[in-house]
Every structure is written in C-alpha cells, then in structure tokens.
Amino acid sequence: MRCIVQKYGGSSVADIDKIKKVAELIANVKRQGIDVAVVVSAMGKTTDGLIEMARSISKNPPRREMDMLLSTGERITMSLLCIALHEIGVEAVSLTGSQSGIITNHRHNDARVIEVRPFRVQDEMAEGKVVVVGGFQGVSYKREITTLGRGGSDTTAVALAAALNAERCEIYSDIDGVYTADPAIVAEAKHLPEISYQVMQEMASAGAKVLNAQAVEFAKQAQIAIYARSTFNPGKETIVRKLPSGIPHGVKAVVSEHDVVRVRIHGSKTLEHFDWIMRYLEENQVAVKELNVSGVESESSWSRASFVISQKNIYGWDSMKRTIEEKCGCDVEFEGGLAALSLIGEGLNRDNEALLRTIQLLRKIGVNVVGVATTSFRISLLVPKEKIVDCVRACHREWIEKNVQEIS
C-alpha cells in the first residue's frame, strides 16, 4: 500500500478548531487507501511559553530538564489530534518519539537523529491506523529524552519517511512553500516551485525558517522528496528534490540570520585558548560555524582564530561568555551586534563576481562588511545587525528582482 508522511507545524494545530480541520484533511487521505503517518509540532506558541516559564525560574536551566519540559508540547498535540480522528471515525494512535523508534545521540536541546527503528509505527499502520507521532523529540542511546532543536519536527518527519520508505514527505505550515526571501521582510519575494536539496540545505543553515537543515540532509541521503505546502490555503507548493543537471547558475535566494556573535582569539596562547574554548563550547553543546584559524604559533609569532555563534536557542550564553573571558582574558574578543546576510544558489563561487558586486552594493547603501565566508552554494557576509533588513532588500532587488525583469 502507498505510504506518505505528513507533518503539521505549530500554526496548523494552534487551537482545537484547527486540529479538527487537520483531522479532516488526514481522514481524506486515509479514505483514499493510503497509509498515513503524521508528525505534529506543539500547538501555536506552546514551546515559547514553556521556555519562558523555565527562564522565569533560571537564566541557565539544565538542558536535560529543558528537554523533559519541551517534549511535553508535542504530546498534547498528538493526543488531541488522535481524539479528533477517532471522533470522525478514523482509527488512530499517538506515539512519542521514543515509542516511534527515533534514536538520537546524547546531546540535549539539539540532538541529531542517528537511527530510526519504526517497528511500532509499522505494526500500528498494518492494523489500519493513522499513527500520530510527536515531533521534535527522540530518545538517546542512553535512554534519555532528547529534543532536536528548533524546526526539529521536520527532521522527525523526513527521518520517519525514509525509514518507512514513504513515497514522499509533506510539510504543512502557514506558508505555501519556499520564497526567494522572507516575505515578511521583502514584499516582492518570489515563490519557488522547486528547489534542490543542496540549495535548500544552505538556506536552512543560513537562517531560513521554512525547513530544518537536518531534515533536508536526511531527505537528500534517502532521496525523499519534500513537499512544502500551506495547510489551509492549498494551491502552490515547493518541491525539494534532486534536480536534473543544467540548472541555471546564480542567486536563488537571499537569507538572513539576525543575531550572531563573532569570537576572535589572538595572542601568544591562541592555540591553547582555542583548544580550551572549543572543548568548553562542545561540553555546553554550543554549535560554531565559519571557523577560521591562521598562522603558526611560535616564540616570535602567533596564530589567530575566529568563529561565529548563533545566539538563538542558547541557554545561559552570558554565563558562558563570562567563563571564557575569565579563562582567556584579553586574548579573546566577542563582537556582538552582528547579523549574517547570505546569498544562496548554484555555482555562486565559480568566480568572485557575485561577492565583489555585493560588497560594492552594500557600500552604496552605507553598510560595511566585517566578515565573509563561502561554500559552493553560499556567500555569507557579516554586517551590523541594525542594517540587515536594508541589506536583504537591496540584495534581493539586485540579484532576483532585476533578473526577473530582464528575463521578462
């Protein structure tokens, strides 16, 4: 029998009326003779509310306890949705991440899925039931409850789709797919009917909120197509999949991340401090990116190192920062008030044209670029945080809106 996995985000299940509507949508698919596994997020802003409650008690709550707390949000949704399905005559069963066989590493708050053992899900589906799984959560190999970080329900859905050999994974939210920029920032953002795994993964890693980067990575490995759709306004969609060769090169999207910190290490003990800081951040499960180390440490010279940290979803960053400063003294600098502007597309770095034109463009609007990093599909520039909206709009006009006008 055909099998699909659907995921419904927090805005799609924000209240009881919406949960009832989602139940009807699932029932319509099930009545077509299709096996359905459904992954759900917490209702509306439930997760944000739980985080605020914890922070009202402690500025640095234990990560393990945060996972125990935050994993409850999805359990509420999955139970209510199963009740709604039963009410309209559809057999359904709710399962937690651990009951569904979502096995993760032992990192709290941003765990990675390492294996899916969907035996219970398959058994329930074989009995004709819709299986509703709590997203965003799993169980570590040490049998600890873990969560997968913001957007982690996407990862749950795609990982489950791969394990079930589903024909596709449908991600439902309040928007109808992926756009060339955040429509809340750029009114002229264009809808993208399809996009490659690589470009979508770079967009997600650079701050785009539509899909989770780890979810796209799973989809690419398993060759599972992702259909990003609007729950209650059907019509347009974005399909994330492997695209044929010959895709035109150039900027496909402009993405931003609004609150990052650059950490610089220098001085006569650079490598010693760098090693200690990396280990300390790893122990505290803080991810770093745009890592750069240069020079050779000796009696007459020293190395320099730098990296970027995204402050979102880091509990107790101020305390960690103080600890690093006490350990490393003036050899470490924290440069806050920054944002990351990223151009995403195929073949952007075949030459330096896109980078040089973008730096020149930003200078024209009075923005100084303070850092640059590139990959095969991305050019990222660090800019002052208060200028990021102007930067996104200027780059979208230059790289996407002008190209559309020229083509038409």
Secondary structure as the mmCIF struct_conf table of DSSP 4:
data_model
#
loop_
_struct_conf.conf_type_id
_struct_conf.id
_struct_conf.beg_label_comp_id
_struct_conf.beg_label_asym_id
_struct_conf.beg_label_seq_id
_struct_conf.end_label_comp_id
_struct_conf.end_label_asym_id
_struct_conf.end_label_seq_id
STRN STRN1 CYS A 3 TYR A 8
HELX_RH_3T_P HELX_RH_3T_P1 GLY A 10 VAL A 13
BEND BEND1 ALA A 14 ASP A 15
HELX_RH_AL_P HELX_RH_AL_P1 ILE A 16 LYS A 30
TURN_TY1_P TURN_TY1_P1 ARG A 31 GLY A 33
STRN STRN2 ASP A 35 VAL A 40
BEND BEND2 MET A 43 MET A 43
TURN_TY1_P TURN_TY1_P2 GLY A 44 LYS A 45
HELX_RH_AL_P HELX_RH_AL_P2 THR A 46 ILE A 57
BEND BEND3 LYS A 59 ASN A 60
HELX_RH_AL_P HELX_RH_AL_P3 ARG A 63 GLU A 87
TURN_TY1_P TURN_TY1_P3 ILE A 88 GLY A 89
STRN STRN3 ALA A 92 LEU A 95
TURN_TY1_P TURN_TY1_P4 GLY A 97 GLY A 101
STRN STRN4 ILE A 102 THR A 104
BEND BEND4 HIS A 106 HIS A 106
BEND BEND5 HIS A 108 ASP A 110
STRN STRN5 VAL A 113 VAL A 116
HELX_RH_AL_P HELX_RH_AL_P4 PHE A 119 ALA A 126
TURN_TY1_P TURN_TY1_P5 GLU A 127 GLY A 128
HELX_LH_PP_P HELX_LH_PP_P1 LYS A 129 LYS A 129
STRN STRN6 VAL A 130 GLY A 134
TURN_TY1_P TURN_TY1_P6 GLY A 135 PHE A 136
STRN STRN7 GLN A 137 SER A 140
TURN_TY1_P TURN_TY1_P7 TYR A 141 LYS A 142
BEND BEND6 ARG A 143 ARG A 143
STRN STRN8 ILE A 145 THR A 147
TURN_TY1_P TURN_TY1_P8 ARG A 150 GLY A 151
HELX_RH_AL_P HELX_RH_AL_P5 GLY A 152 LEU A 164
TURN_TY1_P TURN_TY1_P9 ASN A 165 ASN A 165
BEND BEND7 GLU A 167 GLU A 167
STRN STRN9 ARG A 168 SER A 173
BEND BEND8 ASP A 174 ILE A 175
BEND BEND9 GLY A 177 GLY A 177
STRN STRN10 VAL A 178 TYR A 179
BEND BEND10 THR A 180 ALA A 181
TURN_TY1_P TURN_TY1_P10 PRO A 183 ILE A 185
TURN_TY1_P TURN_TY1_P11 ALA A 187 GLU A 188
HELX_LH_PP_P HELX_LH_PP_P2 ALA A 189 LYS A 190
STRN STRN11 HIS A 191 LEU A 192
BEND BEND11 PRO A 193 PRO A 193
STRN STRN12 GLU A 194 SER A 196
HELX_RH_AL_P HELX_RH_AL_P6 TYR A 197 SER A 205
TURN_TY1_P TURN_TY1_P12 ALA A 206 GLY A 207
BEND BEND12 LYS A 209 LEU A 211
HELX_RH_AL_P HELX_RH_AL_P7 ALA A 213 ALA A 222
TURN_TY1_P TURN_TY1_P13 GLN A 223 GLN A 223
STRN STRN13 ILE A 226 SER A 230
BEND BEND13 THR A 231 ASN A 233
BEND BEND14 GLY A 235 GLY A 235
STRN STRN14 GLU A 237 ARG A 241
HELX_LH_PP_P HELX_LH_PP_P3 LYS A 242 PRO A 244
BEND BEND15 SER A 245 SER A 245
HELX_LH_PP_P HELX_LH_PP_P4 ILE A 247 HIS A 249
STRN STRN15 GLY A 250 ILE A 265
BEND BEND16 GLY A 267 GLY A 267
TURN_TY1_P TURN_TY1_P14 SER A 268 LYS A 269
HELX_RH_AL_P HELX_RH_AL_P8 THR A 270 GLU A 283
TURN_TY1_P TURN_TY1_P15 ASN A 284 GLN A 285
STRN STRN16 LYS A 289 SER A 294
BEND BEND17 GLY A 295 GLY A 295
BEND BEND18 SER A 298 SER A 300
STRN STRN17 ARG A 304 SER A 310
TURN_TY1_P TURN_TY1_P16 LYS A 312 ASN A 313
TURN_TY1_P TURN_TY1_P17 TYR A 315 GLY A 316
HELX_RH_AL_P HELX_RH_AL_P9 TRP A 317 CYS A 328
HELX_RH_3T_P HELX_RH_3T_P2 GLY A 329 ASP A 331
STRN STRN18 VAL A 332 GLU A 346
TURN_TY1_P TURN_TY1_P18 GLY A 347 ASN A 349
BEND BEND19 ARG A 350 ASN A 352
HELX_RH_AL_P HELX_RH_AL_P10 GLU A 353 LYS A 364
TURN_TY1_P TURN_TY1_P19 ILE A 365 GLY A 366
STRN STRN19 GLY A 371 THR A 375
TURN_TY1_P TURN_TY1_P20 SER A 376 PHE A 377
STRN STRN20 ARG A 378 PRO A 384
HELX_RH_3T_P HELX_RH_3T_P3 LYS A 385 LYS A 387
HELX_RH_AL_P HELX_RH_AL_P11 ILE A 388 HIS A 396
HELX_RH_PI_P HELX_RH_PI_P1 ARG A 397 GLU A 401
HELX_RH_AL_P HELX_RH_AL_P12 LYS A 402 ILE A 407
#
